[in-house]
């Protein structure tokens, strides 16, 4: 078995409680025998599980730390792919979708004129069946048809739109902060009004440098631990 599959299986087992918090994980030799894999593959899998925050290495042994419900995500890979690899079950659901006129803030972010037409979508992303974040995305008018044609339960709207329109992405900019839950967040995430949420703002550009999408993510605190990376992927996509 290859190390990604081993890492996925170990991560899922840790979340199920197959391995007790604070107790050592089986040795590399034992895991190699269990997964019919090489010791090096098991070592790489354990390092991946450690990167996800599900294992720590102490005195030459691996163990499950406390607080394993929260996983690191660094925006250098698609959220949907990251979630699956981390042993989670990501789903998405479109709540609202339509065409409107750009607000001043949207126009500035997308480099268009105030009141230009844009496509807007509100979505909820769940992890392991629990609503984890509300996504509010705004796309330029050139991508509107693909946005509105996307199935409501598509896992990644951005991936669907880019693939449909054969658009290659360039840089992706993120801004991180905090925000209070509004009435729609209350209904979709089950939090009280005014509750603190992690707030991420993303602007995606195509390969020619044109802004194509401006999105805000409102996340439950602790649902995802965000890790900032200085490495920028050539094609960065996030479930939206």
ZIGIDA-V243363 format. One record per residue. N is the residue number from 0. RES is the residue in one letter. SS is DSSP state (H for helix, E for strand, C for the rest). OMEGA is omega as a letter, one per 40 degrees, with the letter a starting at -180 (* if undefined). Layout:
BEGIN
N;RES;SS;OMEGA
N;RES;SS;OMEGA
END
This chain:
BEGIN
0;X;C;a
1;X;C;a
2;X;H;i
3;X;H;i
4;X;H;i
5;X;H;a
6;X;H;i
7;X;H;a
8;X;H;i
9;X;H;a
10;X;H;i
11;X;H;i
12;X;H;i
13;X;H;a
14;X;H;i
15;X;H;a
16;X;C;i
17;X;C;i
18;X;C;a
19;X;C;i
20;X;E;i
21;X;C;i
22;X;C;i
23;X;E;i
24;X;C;i
25;X;C;a
26;X;C;i
27;X;H;i
28;X;H;a
29;X;H;i
30;X;H;i
31;X;H;i
32;X;H;a
33;X;H;a
34;X;H;a
35;X;C;a
36;X;C;i
37;X;C;i
38;X;H;a
39;X;H;i
40;X;H;i
41;X;H;i
42;X;H;i
43;X;H;i
44;X;H;i
45;X;H;i
46;X;H;i
47;X;H;i
48;X;H;i
49;X;H;i
50;X;H;i
51;X;C;i
52;X;C;a
53;X;C;a
54;X;C;i
55;X;E;a
56;X;E;a
57;X;E;i
58;X;C;i
59;X;C;i
60;X;E;i
61;X;E;i
62;X;E;a
63;X;E;i
64;X;C;i
65;X;C;i
66;X;C;a
67;X;C;a
68;X;C;a
69;X;C;a
70;X;E;i
71;X;E;i
72;X;E;a
73;X;C;i
74;X;C;i
75;X;C;i
76;X;C;i
77;X;C;a
78;X;H;a
79;X;H;i
80;X;H;i
81;X;H;a
82;X;H;i
83;X;H;a
84;X;H;i
85;X;C;i
86;X;C;i
87;X;C;i
88;X;C;a
89;X;E;i
90;X;E;i
91;X;E;i
92;X;E;i
93;X;E;i
94;X;E;i
95;X;E;i
96;X;E;a
97;X;E;i
98;X;E;i
99;X;E;i
100;X;E;a
101;X;C;i
102;X;C;i
103;X;H;a
104;X;H;i
105;X;H;a
106;X;H;i
107;X;H;a
108;X;H;a
109;X;H;i
110;X;C;i
111;X;C;a
112;X;C;i
113;X;C;i
114;X;C;i
115;X;C;a
116;X;E;i
117;X;E;i
118;X;E;a
119;X;E;i
120;X;E;i
121;X;E;a
122;X;E;i
123;X;E;i
124;X;E;i
125;X;E;i
126;X;E;a
127;X;C;i
128;X;C;a
129;X;E;i
130;X;E;a
131;X;E;a
132;X;E;i
133;X;E;a
134;X;E;i
135;X;E;a
136;X;E;i
137;X;E;a
138;X;E;i
139;X;E;a
140;X;H;a
141;X;H;a
142;X;H;a
143;X;H;a
144;X;H;i
145;X;H;i
146;X;H;a
147;X;H;i
148;X;H;a
149;X;C;i
150;X;C;a
151;X;C;a
152;X;C;i
153;X;C;a
154;X;C;a
155;X;C;i
156;X;H;a
157;X;H;i
158;X;H;a
159;X;H;a
160;X;H;a
161;X;H;i
162;X;H;a
163;X;H;a
164;X;H;a
165;X;C;i
166;X;C;i
167;X;C;a
168;X;E;i
169;X;E;a
170;X;E;i
171;X;E;a
172;X;E;i
173;X;E;i
174;X;E;a
175;X;E;i
176;X;E;i
177;X;E;a
178;X;E;i
179;X;E;a
180;X;C;i
181;X;C;a
182;X;H;i
183;X;H;i
184;X;H;i
185;X;H;a
186;X;H;a
187;X;H;a
188;X;H;i
189;X;C;i
190;X;C;i
191;X;C;i
192;X;C;a
193;X;C;i
194;X;C;a
195;X;E;i
196;X;E;i
197;X;E;a
198;X;E;i
199;X;E;i
200;X;E;a
201;X;E;i
202;X;E;a
203;X;E;a
204;X;E;i
205;X;E;a
206;X;C;i
207;X;C;i
208;X;C;i
209;X;C;i
210;X;E;a
211;X;E;a
212;X;E;i
213;X;E;a
214;X;E;i
215;X;E;i
216;X;E;i
217;X;E;a
218;X;E;i
219;X;E;i
220;X;C;i
221;X;C;i
222;X;C;i
223;X;E;i
224;X;E;a
225;X;E;i
226;X;C;a
227;X;C;a
228;X;C;i
229;X;C;i
230;X;C;a
231;X;C;a
232;X;C;i
233;X;C;a
234;X;C;a
235;X;C;i
236;X;C;i
237;X;C;i
238;X;C;i
239;X;C;*
END
